[in-house]
Amino acid sequence: MGVREDDRQRKAYGKAWEAGLRPAMKGKGWRKYWSSISRRDGLWFICAECVLLWPTRRLQFLLQAKPMTLDPLLWEIIGAQGNDTQPLSFRKWGTFTCEPPIFAEKIVECGAPEQMAVDFVQFATSERSSILHELPLKPFSTILETMAAKDSVGMLSTTRVLSLLDEEKYDDAISFLTGNFAKGVSINVARPDAQGRMRSTSFFDLAHDYALSQKGRALALDEAAAPYLI
């Protein structure tokens, strides 16, 4: 088979799979964007993605999740105004968002694309139910810490810092940020320096300043409240 014919078959299969996705997810509470479906479940953003591994004629199903509070905290720290008005799928595919960790994965052989779409939605729905029982049992930062060994390039570093800040664990966030960690895909924004010149500043530097500021504020509040606790 020639390269062009193989590429034509790949595109046709992907198109047929996507066509089957909408009826497969109808009435199940999911929203579609590209080859993924997502939803909000209370405090959690849940996303399932299907990756076509065409050379081996396989499909990879992935289920990811993160607290709904993390991306707004990221936008506050870097000053990304207006992101909170974007569609829910923006939290997976948009600029300036944190990577949700993978909680479930399944690789299957390519079959009839319409049936594969049904299987994908069933996978997403079943795994969603499982993780919604498990996620509230531990702080999200603890869950991410257990995944660190498998995250050698640091794709979850931004998410981990945000989870520590979200849980008001400022000392832990500062300790992590001042240590030797892999940064994955770095988020950088332009900020003026002391001379007013625009400089590229990383999220991690801004997060360190945020943690110090919030820690100082918390200490000041504790000191102000101390006389009333006697």
Secondary structure, DSSP 8 states (H G I E B T S, - for coil): --HHHHHHHHHHHHHHHHHHHHHHHTTTT-EEETTEEEEEETTEEEEEEEEEEGGGTEEEEEEEEEETTHHHHHHHHHT-TTGGGS-TTHHHHSSS-----EEEEEEEE---HHHHHHHHHHHHHHHHHHHHHHGGGS-HHHHHHHTGGG-TT-TTHHHHHHHHHHTT-HHHHHHHHTS-----S--EEEEE-TTS-EEEEEHHHHHHHHHHHHHHHHHHHHHHHGGGG-
